[in-house]
Amino acid sequence: MTLNWPQSYPGVHWYDQQEDQAVLDVLHPKAPFRYYGMSQPKYVEAFEETAKKLYGVRYALAINSGTGALITAMNALGIGPGCEVIVPTFMWVATIGAVVHANAIPVLCEVDESFNLDPKDLKRKITPRTRLIIAVHMTGAPCDMKAIMAIANRRGIPVLEDCAQCNGGAYKGKMIGSFGRISIFSLQINKNCTAGEGGLLVTNDQDLYYRLNAAHDVGVPWVDGGTRPDLGYVTWGNGRRMSELIGAVGSVQLQKLPKIVKHMRASKQRIKAKLKGIAGLSFRKIHDQKGDTGCFLTLILKNARTAAAVIDRLRAFGLPACRMAEYGMHVYYHIPQLVHKTPLSPAGNPWKLPQNAKSVYSYAKGACPKSDALFERSILISIPSCLTRAQENAATKAIKAAMAEQG
Ligand SMILES: Cc1ncc(COP(=O)(O)O)c(C=O)c1O
C-alpha cells in the first residue's frame, strides 16, 4: 500500500482564477497600499468587512501576520512588566513570543485530551499578577470556551483567542474569535485560509480597536481616510499594515473559507467513523464536533512505544504522521529560547526585570507532566482540504493495518 497523500496547505488547494483576478485588480490600477494610491484601494477594507460578518464581531483590523497580530494585541491590552500571561503547553512559539516581547512573563498551563487549555489547571495557574489568558484553538478544533470564559470572567481577566490554527471553527454555534476581548488569526500558508502571509485582529470593543489600529500603524489611529491624534490613542506604532495584494488574496480566500472547512471536516468525520471501536485507539476530545475545522486528526495510543510503532507503519504506507512530542516549536519544551529564558536585550528583560521578580517559572520538559505524557502517546495526521473518497479510504486502511500489527 502506498498512499499519495496531498500536502497540507488547506487554503492554497482552493486557489483559482478568483485570486488571480483580484491580484491583477490591485496591480493594474496601481493601488498596492491600503489607505491610498493611484486609484482607490478596496481589498483590505473588503477583507475586514467580510471578517466582521463571518465572525459576527463589530471591529476587524487586517495586519501583516499572526505574530504581528499577537504583539499588537499585547500593546493594546497594556501587557507589560509585572504581568503574567497564561499560555497552553501546546501552541506556536509566536504565542509565547508576543508575551516576551511585551516584557511580561508567560505561565504554562496544561492541556487536556482536547489538546487545548485544561480548565482545571487554568484555575491553578492564576495568580494576583495574571493579566491575560491566551486560549489557543490548536490544530483545528475549538477550546472549551464555556469553561474558560467562566473562569476568566469570574476573576475579571481578559481572554485573547489565538485562532491561527482554527480559522472557520465554531463553539456551540458561535464562531471562534467572537468570545475573547481580542482575537487573532493568521493567513500564513499552513492555515485554512491563506495569502501566504497576513493576519487579522477582531474585537467588539471600540476603545481596543482604536488602540490596535494605532499600534499596528504609525502610533496614531487611521479613521475615515486620515490619522486622528485628537481621538486620544496616540502610542508607538510598529508598522504592520496589510498590503492590498495580501488583502486581495485574503478577501477571496475568506469568502471560500466555509467551503474549505466543510470539505476538511467531512473528510475527517468519514475517516473517524470508519476507525471507531479499534482497541487501543482513541481520539482527541473535541468540544464541538460541528465547530471542528477538521484540518488534523489526532490519534491517542496506549503508550509512547505503540505511538512510535504506529507512526513507523503509517509512514511506510505513505501517510505522513507526526508524534506530538516531536511537533517542533508547538510543544513548550522544544522552544529553546523559552527553556533557556533567552533575554530580549542585555538588560535581561523580561525575566530579570525587578517588576517580574515574583514570577519564577520553569519551562523545561517536566514543567507540565500531564501534557508531556499526552504528547508522548499521541499522533497528528493532517487532513488536506482536497481529499478524494479513495484517498480517505486508503488512509483508513493504513491506520487500521498499522493498529492491527500492534496486536
Ligand atoms: C497558534 C499560532 N499562533 C500564531 C501563529 C503566527 O502566525 P504567523 O505565522 O502568521 O505569524 C501561528 C502560525 O504559525 C500559529 O500556529
The ligand as a Tripos MOL2 file, in Angstrom:
@<TRIPOS>MOLECULE
LIG
   16    16     1     0     0
SMALL
NO_CHARGES

@<TRIPOS>ATOM
      1 C1         -1.2070   29.0860   17.0430 C.3       1 LIG1
      2 C2         -0.4760   30.0800   16.1890 C.ar      1 LIG1
      3 N1         -0.3930   31.3590   16.6160 N.ar      1 LIG1
      4 C3          0.2430   32.2980   15.8950 C.ar      1 LIG1
      5 C4          0.8150   31.9980   14.6750 C.ar      1 LIG1
      6 C5          1.5980   33.0560   13.9660 C.3       1 LIG1
      7 O1          1.0970   33.3670   12.7230 O.3       1 LIG1
      8 P1          2.0850   33.9310   11.5520 P.3       1 LIG1
      9 O2          2.8690   32.7660   11.0450 O.co2     1 LIG1
     10 O3          1.1220   34.4810   10.5520 O.co2     1 LIG1
     11 O4          2.9320   34.9770   12.1530 O.co2     1 LIG1
     12 C6          0.7090   30.7020   14.1640 C.ar      1 LIG1
     13 C7          1.2110   30.3680   12.8220 C.2       1 LIG1
     14 O5          2.1480   29.7990   12.5000 O.2       1 LIG1
     15 C8          0.0740   29.7030   14.9510 C.ar      1 LIG1
     16 O6          0.0090   28.4310   14.5580 O.3       1 LIG1
@<TRIPOS>BOND
     1     1     2 1
     2     2     3 ar
     3     2    15 ar
     4     3     4 ar
     5     4     5 ar
     6     5     6 1
     7     5    12 ar
     8     6     7 1
     9     7     8 1
    10     8     9 2
    11     8    10 1
    12     8    11 1
    13    12    13 1
    14    12    15 ar
    15    13    14 2
    16    15    16 1
@<TRIPOS>SUBSTRUCTURE
     1 LIG1         1 GROUP 0 **** ****
